[in-house]
Amino acid sequence: MVKFHRHILSNGLRVLVHRDETTPLAAVNILYDVGARDEHPERTGFAHLFEHLMFEGSANVPRFDYELQHAGGENNAFTTNDITNYYLSLPAQNLETAFWLESDRMLALAFSSEKLLTQQNVVTEEYRQSYLNQPYGDAWLLMRPLAYDVHPYRWATIGKDISHIRDATLQDVKDFFHTYYHPANAILTVTGNVEESRVFELAEKWFGDIPPGPLNIRKLPPEPLQKKEKRLSAKRDVPQHQIYMTFHMCARNHPDFHTADLISDMLANGESSRLPARLLHDQKVFSEVNAYVTGNLDPGLLVIAGKPHLETDPAEAEDMLWKEAYDLVANAVTERELQKVKNRVEASQTYSESNVMAKAMNLAYYELQGDAGLYNKQIENYQRVKAEDIQRVAGEIFRRDNLSVLHYGNSGTVK
């Protein structure tokens, strides 16, 4: 159980505190409710660009990293299709340094044409190195628009086209910043050896005078029901063929999410799960298999992927993946198998509760979903899933008309 206290500033900033006296550190996490799904279709990649720009200095802090390191801290950030998250840790006695740094860049990020150009070049190079010049790097640039027709999940956080970042103007990025990077669109969590009253006092001192910013109401186009199987083949110079199969599933806060997550775990979480045990070790058809859910806040995807051995026909390999998935529809799982994957989830949750930074991130993420207390109900939600739920949800997900398949490799057109 992760106990926490909540305080909401008059400008809308939600502040959550969890005290952990077992550590000398404090973890500070700021989640901004903006991700790639919030971008204009012709100006994509901006949330990820800001992951870089936010470290370019602010009005009173020209060198963010230098000041934090001087206080004994370290930091990083990440962007998803749903959120942008900044996090840092430092000795608890230096907590106010974190509030000074984070509040200054929220209030007055230092914009300039030179800084923008620097980060445009950084992101452009990242696009080349991570997506174009890396084996399998562009697979999800192909997979997303195959699986999604209208929802903005159809582009990756790097953007639909790197020209959107390369051509961004200083005014474009200023507009994006003032729309999303403000107290009313943020959640601040602090965990570690800290006093709740001290955290709330610092929050009022450093963030209380920042204007709340505009109210953002999402009006994203809902993805229509997929009615037919979709297929794409991409010929690339890679050492092995790879198969990607995606199925639409429910959103992160849907009652069936935990069931779908357990389904992916049954397929490929650990060497004894179905895909590795049967297709890697017993039949030795694949050299690598995986299954997971994207876990998006809007309806996401359950993904099955695998690299068949060179001597295996890719079409036959795909059929084997399909049969293993559909077996969860055709045959009820045993209580023993179901309990095994539940135990793994519980172990993972318990481990996360021992990590001060993981607790800060999770409290913020569940607060975004409506209540940070949901973090403490996850084990219960997974343990509540029954064998008949697995079969029902698997039947809803594993349908041919709900399937999108990408064959990626040297084999050319498949099926």
N, C-alpha and C positions, 0 to 999 in steps of 0.2 A: 504494500500500500504506500503510495507516494502522496503524502499530505502536502497541501499547498494553501496559500492565502492569495486572494485576488483583490486588486484595487483598480478602479477605472478613473483615470484623470478626466478633468472637465473637457479636454480636447479629444477625448475618445480613446486614448492609448490605454490598452489593457495591460496591466502589470501583474505577474504571477510570481510568487516566491515559494521555494521549497528549501527548508533548512536541513543541511546534512553536516553534522558535527564531526563526521569521521574523516573529513578531508580538510586540508589547509587552503583549498582552492575555492574560487567562485567561478561559475560558468554563466555567461551572459549570452542570451540568444535573442535576436530580433528577427521575427518573421514578418515579411511584408506580403500582404494578400494580393500578389501580382505574379503571374507566370506567363509562359508563352501563349496560353489560351486567351490572354487579355490583349494581345497585339492586333493591330490592323493587318489584314491579309497582305497588304502591299508594303508593310513596314514591320516585318518580322525580325526576331532575334534581339529585340530591344531589352527585354528582361535580362537576358544573358549578358548583353553589353553592359548593363548597369552593375552586374556582379563585379565587373572590372572597374568601371568608372567610380564606384563608391570607395575605392582605395586610392583615388588620385588626389586626395586632400580636400579639405573644406576651408571655410573662411578663416578659422583660427587655428587649424591643425593642418599645415601643409604636408606633413609626413605622418600619416596614420600609423603605419607599421613601426616607424622609429619610436614614436611616443609609447606605443603599447609594449614593445620589446624593452624599452627603458624601465617599464613598470613590471617586468618579468612575465609578460603575457605573450600569447600567440593566438592567431585567428585564422579564419578561412570563411568561405561562403560557397553556396551552391544554388543553382536554379533548376526548377523543374517546369513542367507544363502548367503547374498549379500555383507554385509559390517561389519566392526568392528568400533565402535564409542566410543570415549573417551570424556568426558565432565566434566567441572568444573565451579564453580562460586566463586567469591570472591569480596571483595570491590574493586571498580574501581581503587582506588589509588594504589592498590597492584598488578596491572595487570602484571608488569614485572616478578613477581614471577611465574606466570603461564607460561610465555614464557621460563623462565629458566628451569622449571621442565619438560615441554613437549619437549623442544629441546634436553635436556640431555638424556632422555630415547629414543628419536628417533635416536640420534647419537651413543649412547654407553650404551645400556642396559647391566646390569651386569649379565652375565650368570655364573652359577655354577651348578655342579651336585646336590648340597644340595638344592638350590632353585628350581631346576627342580623337584626333588623328592618331595619336599613339595607341590608344585602345582599339581603334578600328583596325590598325595594322596587326595588333596582337590577336584579335578575334579572327581576322582573315587568315592569319598564319595557322591558328588553331584549327580552322575549318580545313585547310589544306592537309595539315599533319594528321588530324584525328579522323577526318571523314573521307578525304580523297586519296591520301597516300598510304593509308593503313589498310591491310587486308580486312575485308568485311566492313570497313568503316562506314560506307554509305548504305548499308543494308536497311537501316531504319529510316533513312531519307527516302527510300523506295517503299518501305513497308507501311509507313504512316498514311500517305495518301492513297494507298491501296485499301487499307482497312477503313479509313474514314472518308466520307464524301463531302460533308459540310462542316462538321465540328472542327474548331481550331486545333484539336489534337492531331490534325492531319499534317502539321509541321512540327519539326523538332525544335528544341530550345535554341539551337544554332541559327534557326530560321529556314524559311523555304528556299531562299536564294541569298547567297552571301552579298549580292549587290545591295540588298536592303540595308545592310550595315555599312557597306562601303560608301553608299550614297547618302547616308543620314546626315542631316544638317545639325548645327548647334541648336537651332530653335526646336527641331524635332525632339532631341533628347531632353531639352529643358521642359518641353511640354509633357513628355512622358514622366519625368521626375516629379513635377508638380501635381500630376494627376494621381500618382500612386504612392509616393514615398513621403508619407506624412503620418502623424499620430493616429488618426482615425482609421487608418488602413494597416496598422501594425500591432503586433503583440510582442511585449517584452517579458521574457522569463529569466529569472535569476535563481540558480541553485548552488548549494555549497554551504560553507560555514559562515552564514550571514544572518543578521537579525532582520525579521520581517519589517519592523518599524523603520529601521535604517534604510532599507531598500526603498520603501514607499516615500520616505523623506527625500532620498536622492532623486527618485523619479519626478517628484514635484519640483525639485530645485532645477533639474537639468532639462526636463521635457515639458514641464507644466505650461511654459509661456509659448511653446511652439504652436502656431495656428493649426487647427484641426485638418484643414484641407477639404477638398470637395467630396461629396458623397458619391460613391461609385456603385451603381446598380448594374449587375451583369445582365446582358440580354444576348446570350450566346445561342446560336442556332443549334437545336437538338439534333443529334444524329438520327436519321430515319432508320427504321428496322431494315436490316440487310435481308434481301429476299433471294439472293442467288450467290453461289460460290464465286469467288474472285481469284484470279491466278495471274502471276507475273513471273517471267524468267529473266534473269539478268546474267549476261555472260561476262565474267571477270577472270582476271589472271590471279587465281588464288590456289593454294595447295590442295584444298579439299572443297568439295561441294557442300553447301549448307542449305538446310531446309528450314524455313520459318513458317509456322502455322499460327494464325491468330483468330481468336473467337471473341466476339463482343460479350461483355458481362456487365454486371451491375456496378453502380457507383460505390465509393468507399464507405458511405454512411448507410447503405442499404442493408436490411436485415440478413440478406443472403451473402453478403461479402465474405464473412468468415467461413462459410461453407465453401465458396469458390476458392478461397485461399488454401483451405485444407485439401481440396481436390488437386491443386497444383503441387502441394507438398507430397501427396500420395504418389503423384507421377514422378517427381524428381527432386526430393529433398533428402539427400543421403544415399549412400551406395546401395542400401537395401530397399530403396523405393522402387517402384515398378519399372520405369524406363531404364535406369542404370542396371538393375538386377537382370532384366530380361533381354535388353537389346545390346548392352555393353558386355556383360559378363557371360550370360548363358549363350545367346545366339551370336555374339560378337559381330554384329552388323554395323554398329556405330562406334566411333572413337570418342564421341562427346554427345550428350543429350542434356536437355534442360527444360524446365517448365516453371512458370512464375506468373503472377498477376501484376499488372502495372500499378494497381492500387490508386487510381486517379480519383479526384473528388467528383468529377462527372463520370458517367459510365465509361469504363475502361476496357482492357483486353486481358484475356488469359492467353499466354503465349507458350507454344511448344516449339523447341528448336533442336536440331541435331545435325551432326556431321557424319554422314555414312562413310564407311571405308571406301577406298578407291575402287575396289572390285565389286561394290554393291551398286545395283541399278538405282538411281535416285527415285524413280517412280515407285519401285518396290519398297524402298526405305520409307517413303511417305506413307504408303499403305500400312506399314507396320506401326508407325506413330499413330495413325488414325485408329487402328484396331485396339491399341493399348488405351487410348483415350475413351473409345466407345465402350470398352469393357466395363467402365464405371457406370455406364448407362444400362447395359445389358444384365449385369450381375451385381448384386448387393455386396458391399464391402463387409468384412468381418469386424466385429467389435475390437478384436486385437489390433488389426491394422489401423483402425480409426483412432484408438487410444494411443498408439505409438506416435502418430503425427501430432496429436494433441499434446502429448508429453514434450515433444520437441518445441512446440510453440511456447509452452509454459516455461521451459528452460531458457529459451531465448528472451522472453519477457522478464524473467527473474534476473537474468544477466544484465539486461538494459537498466534495471533499477539500481544496479550497483555502480553505474557510470554517471558521474555528475553531469557531463555534457549531454549524454543521451536523455537524461531526465529533463533537462532544459528544453531540448528539441521536441521531445514528445509532448510535454505539457503545452507548448506553443501550438503544435500541430493539432492536438485534440481540442484545444480552445478554439482554433479556427473552425473546427467542425461543429462548434456549439457549446462545448463544455470540456474543460481540461480533465474533469473527473472521469470522462470516458476512458482515459488511459488506465484507470484502475479496474475497469470492467472487461478488459480484453480477454483475460484468461477465462473468465466466466462465459463470455460470448462464444469462445471457441469450444469450451467444454460442453456447452449446451447443444452443439450440433449432433444430430443423430444419423445413423446409417441411411435411413430413408431420405434425409435431407441431401446427403451426398448424391444419391441416385437421382433424385428429383432435379437438383440444380445442374448436375452433369447432363441430364437430358435436355435441359433448357439451353445449355451452352454448346454441347458437342452435336451440332447439326450441320449438315453439309451446306445449307443455305446461310449459315452464320460463319462460314469459314473463308478466310483469305490466306492464300499460300504464295510464298515467294521462294523460288528455286534460284539459288545464287551460286554461280561457279562456272566451270569450264564445260559443263555438259550441254549447254545450249537449251533449246526449248524442251520442256518436259510436259507431257500430256497436252 
